[in-house]
Amino acid sequence: MAPDDSKAPVRPSIRPMELDDLPQVLEIERRSFPTPWSEKAFRGELTVNAYAYYIVAETDGRVVGYAGMWVIMDEAHVTNIAVHPDYRRSGVGRRLLEALIERAADRGCDRMTLEVRKSNHAAQQLYLSFDFVPRGIRRGYYTDTNEDAIVMWKYRLQRWRRERGGRDRRDAVPGP
């Protein structure tokens, strides 16, 4: 059952996205974006793109959000974050972003970037709360509406993890 209008906090489990999740992911995608990604696009990210990492937020057996990023060298690029409308403002987006940052740090990244619609103030506030900083504008980036994107960066992912009680990947003892 979805939370009511009070938007009680939800603590979903976070796990890697699987092909079987795509029907629910596509439903969230359609309800979240004017120009949704296709099933083929998600399949390619999950099965072909070696740089891609996608996760879902699940509660009571239902996918209520998802997020993805590309990890290239020491940099992560968030490709998308979306939450089912019934679960927005309940902490699901925060959990997804936190999980992406943790995974990027696990993979040795020390910075992360994303684009956000200039009109998406709720997402901007979420990113600012994680110390993302605006660093530029991509004019007309969203071709469906010709809307500008704000380019945001988060630096020092390894430090962020240490401050939260995690270990710096660069301090880890190499495995066999």
C-alpha positions as MATLAB code, in Angstrom:
seq = 'MAPDDSKAPVRPSIRPMELDDLPQVLEIERRSFPTPWSEKAFRGELTVNAYAYYIVAETDGRVVGYAGMWVIMDEAHVTNIAVHPDYRRSGVGRRLLEALIERAADRGCDRMTLEVRKSNHAAQQLYLSFDFVPRGIRRGYYTDTNEDAIVMWKYRLQRWRRERGGRDRRDAVPGP';
ca = [
       0.000    0.000    0.000;
       1.332    3.447   -0.906;
       1.907    6.053    1.773;
      -0.885    8.618    2.283;
      -0.575   12.358    1.644;
       1.495   12.837    4.812;
       4.304   11.042    2.996;
       5.484    8.955    5.903;
       9.139    7.983    5.500;
       9.693    4.821    3.491;
      12.825    2.729    4.007;
      12.981    0.666    0.818;
      15.480   -2.064    0.147;
      17.974   -1.158   -2.564;
      19.251   -3.779   -4.977;
      20.666   -4.025   -8.510;
      18.088   -3.625  -11.271;
      17.219   -6.830  -13.140;
      15.537   -7.352  -16.506;
      12.440   -8.636  -14.683;
      12.086   -5.179  -13.085;
      11.625   -3.430  -16.424;
       7.794   -3.426  -16.545;
       7.652   -1.585  -13.198;
      10.632    0.633  -14.080;
       8.999    1.595  -17.386;
       5.767    2.482  -15.602;
       7.671    4.820  -13.275;
       9.605    6.198  -16.252;
       6.382    6.995  -18.141;
       4.867    8.688  -15.107;
       8.018   10.718  -14.423;
       9.327   12.096  -17.705;
       7.797   13.779  -20.762;
      10.058   11.707  -23.037;
      10.576    8.359  -21.296;
      13.381    5.946  -22.084;
      12.355    2.858  -24.029;
      12.564   -0.721  -22.861;
      15.348   -1.199  -25.425;
      17.352    1.633  -23.847;
      17.107    0.085  -20.381;
      17.907   -3.390  -21.728;
      21.025   -1.998  -23.361;
      22.121   -0.333  -20.135;
      21.651   -3.589  -18.206;
      23.126   -6.019  -20.718;
      25.571   -4.167  -22.991;
      26.941   -1.051  -21.275;
      29.892   -2.144  -19.137;
      30.041    1.306  -17.514;
      26.413    1.264  -16.349;
      25.126    0.507  -12.863;
      21.367    0.563  -12.150;
      19.481   -0.012   -8.928;
      15.876   -0.205   -7.782;
      14.175    0.763   -4.544;
      11.688   -1.875   -3.489;
       9.083   -1.955   -0.754;
       6.541   -4.702   -0.145;
       7.687   -6.456   -3.323;
       7.005   -3.392   -5.480;
       9.608   -1.316   -7.336;
       8.955    2.250   -6.170;
      11.992    3.945   -7.701;
      15.157    3.415   -9.655;
      18.433    5.147  -10.424;
      21.394    4.666  -12.689;
      24.860    5.932  -13.384;
      27.869    5.367  -15.567;
      31.248    4.905  -13.906;
      34.213    5.860  -16.059;
      37.629    5.985  -14.432;
      37.276    8.018  -11.207;
      34.082    9.780  -12.222;
      30.406    8.823  -11.964;
      27.669   10.330  -14.127;
      24.109    9.942  -12.851;
      21.908    9.069  -15.825;
      18.528    9.034  -14.078;
      16.676    8.904  -10.796;
      12.915    8.458  -10.683;
      10.396    7.664   -7.968;
       6.828    6.480   -8.420;
       4.482    9.455   -7.833;
       2.835    7.713   -4.844;
       6.219    7.537   -3.092;
       7.705   10.965   -3.839;
       8.731   13.091   -0.856;
       8.979    9.986    1.339;
      12.770    9.482    1.277;
      12.985    7.023   -1.628;
      14.899    9.424   -3.891;
      17.283   10.207   -1.041;
      17.971    6.491   -0.480;
      18.576    5.944   -4.198;
      21.022    8.837   -4.485;
      22.819    7.772   -1.320;
      23.180    4.239   -2.713;
      24.583    5.563   -6.015;
      27.141    7.697   -4.180;
      28.172    4.744   -2.011;
      28.546    2.478   -5.046;
      30.505    5.122   -6.966;
      32.866    5.450   -3.985;
      33.151    1.631   -3.845;
      34.295    1.732   -7.461;
      36.981    4.306   -6.687;
      35.189    7.437   -7.864;
      35.908   10.683   -6.116;
      33.442   12.877   -8.016;
      29.979   12.592   -9.481;
      28.022   14.691  -11.951;
      24.446   14.964  -13.211;
      22.117   17.190  -15.172;
      18.803   18.367  -13.754;
      15.993   20.297  -15.397;
      16.048   23.963  -14.474;
      12.376   23.647  -13.457;
      12.889   20.598  -11.209;
      13.353   22.406   -7.905;
      12.603   19.333   -5.747;
      15.446   17.381   -7.380;
      17.787   20.350   -7.115;
      17.080   20.574   -3.382;
      17.820   16.868   -2.984;
      21.140   17.216   -4.819;
      22.115   20.320   -2.843;
      21.424   18.412    0.381;
      24.109   15.929   -0.727;
      26.558   18.783   -1.419;
      26.202   18.782   -5.190;
      27.074   22.223   -6.513;
      25.838   23.870   -9.731;
      28.727   24.275  -12.157;
      27.121   25.168  -15.467;
      24.129   25.251  -17.764;
      23.496   23.117  -20.847;
      21.229   25.285  -22.997;
      18.304   23.400  -24.563;
      19.614   20.096  -23.190;
      16.164   18.560  -22.864;
      15.108   18.401  -26.498;
      11.490   17.468  -25.695;
      10.856   20.911  -24.167;
      14.080   22.747  -25.090;
      14.590   23.276  -21.360;
      18.026   24.053  -19.979;
      19.838   21.633  -17.680;
      21.814   22.663  -14.644;
      25.063   20.690  -14.463;
      25.849   19.772  -10.869;
      28.934   18.136   -9.356;
      29.682   16.420   -6.081;
      33.330   16.197   -5.092;
      35.237   14.163   -2.501;
      33.069   11.049   -2.504;
      35.748    9.157   -0.580;
      35.767   11.834    2.141;
      31.954   11.766    2.269;
      32.079    8.023    2.880;
      34.734    8.365    5.614;
      32.655   11.019    7.361;
      29.737    8.603    7.345;
      31.858    5.884    8.967;
      32.926    4.039    5.822;
      36.415    3.220    4.655;
      38.188    5.149    1.910;
      38.612    2.814   -1.058;
      42.094    4.177   -1.623;
      42.985    3.093    1.932;
      41.718   -0.453    1.398;
      44.154   -3.322    1.301;
      44.197   -4.747   -2.221;
      42.630   -8.176   -2.513;
      44.124  -11.232   -4.205;
];
